[in-house]
Amino acid sequence: MARFPEVYKDKRYLAARAIVQQRDRGLCQRCRRMGKIKPGRNCHHIIELTEQNKTNPAIAFNPNNMELACAVS
């Protein structure tokens, strides 16, 4: 289960996720950096969401702070 479901249900997050999926062409960006091609299934926040920053739109809803990943660690 997601740590912050209120973020992942927010319309701003859903819009940002759609932008990221299109921008990243459905591919895992972590794998691409290692020369591999794998589908991206999860939209990952580069700067991790925390209790302190989950309401900050520049972190929670900014496509520049997101990338597709095949797995989220």
C-alpha positions, 0 to 999 in steps of 0.5 A: 500500500502507498504511504501517502494515498492522499497524494496518489489520489490527487488530480494534480498527481494523476495529471503529473503521472500522465505527463511522466508516462508520456515523457518517459515513453513507458520505459523504466528510467533507472534501467535506461541509465544502465543501458537496459530497456524495461517497461516502467510500471511505477511513477517514482518520486526522485525526492522521496515523499515524506510527512514534511514535504507531501503537501509541497506541490514542487515535490509531490506533483512536479513531473520533474521530480518523477520518473517511471521505474520498473520497481520502487525501492 
